[in-house]
Amino acid sequence: MSGDATMSNAGVVTVDKTTTAQANKILALDGSSVAVTKGNQLNGATSGSLTLMPAAVTTNYSLTFPGTRGFGTSSLEQWLGCFLGQVP
């Protein structure tokens, strides 16, 4: 074993992990079960990606997704518009 996880001769495994978004480490949840990252990228099944990145200096925001889909033609775009104060 080498890299992010190591094992001693006695069989003790040590994992190089972080809860503070340090590069090249395995991401661990903090005490509140939150994963702290500097950005996230979701790749499409065939092409494209969605990247979420904060500005270098930003205000704290909390985004909680709804528990159900909603009504009629409700979409994430409409929900985010309402979250940001832009009623459709």
C-alpha positions, 0 to 999 in steps of 0.5 A: 500500500502507498499514497492515501492509505498506508499499512504498518508491519503490525497491520495498522492502516492509516488514511491521509484524510481531510475535513478542510478541503486539502488537495490530494487527500481523501475527503472525510465528513466533519463533525456535522456530517458535512463534506467541505470542498473548494468546488464540485464537478458533475460530469454528464453521462456522454458529454459536458459537466456542471461545476460549482465553484465559489468566488475567492471571497464570498458570503456564506449561503446554505442551500437545502433542496426540497424534500419532494419534486413539487407541483406541475412543471416545477423544476430546479430552475424555478426553485432556485429562482424562488430561493434567490428571490426571483419569483417566476 
